[in-house]
Amino acid sequence: MRRYFFPIFHKGETQADDVGELFGFAEMADQYGARVARDIASDPDYDRGAGTVVIVVDASGAEVARHVVGGVV
């Protein structure tokens, strides 16, 4: 299992993820990041113009994926 982190870029600022999640494969972490983005977009109070992005990063700091909230990836 490898640890992946999911920082969120929102309104020009980054919300760090200092805990992360464990996944066996990068593809599973990518799917989780997409689900986080969908969950944010489903919030009725979410600001659609915020330009929010969920970034998937592995433990070495390498970016695995990006998921635009409410957008097409």
C-alpha positions, 0 to 999 in steps of 0.5 A, a space after each residue: 500500500 502507498 500513501 496518497 495525498 489530496 490537496 485542494 486548490 480553491 479560490 487561489 489557495 491550497 488546502 493541504 492534506 497532511 494525512 492522506 489515504 492508503 491505496 494499492 494502486 495509483 488508479 485507485 487514488 485517482 478514482 478517490 480524487 475524482 470522488 472527492 471532486 464530485 462530492 464537493 460539486 454536489 454541495 448546494 453551497 459550493 461556489 461554481 466560480 471558485 476554480 476548485 481542483 482536487 490534486 492527487 499526489 503520491 508520497 514522493 510529491 509527484 502529481 498523479 492526477 487533477 480533478 476539476 470540481 464540476 468540470 470535465 477532467 
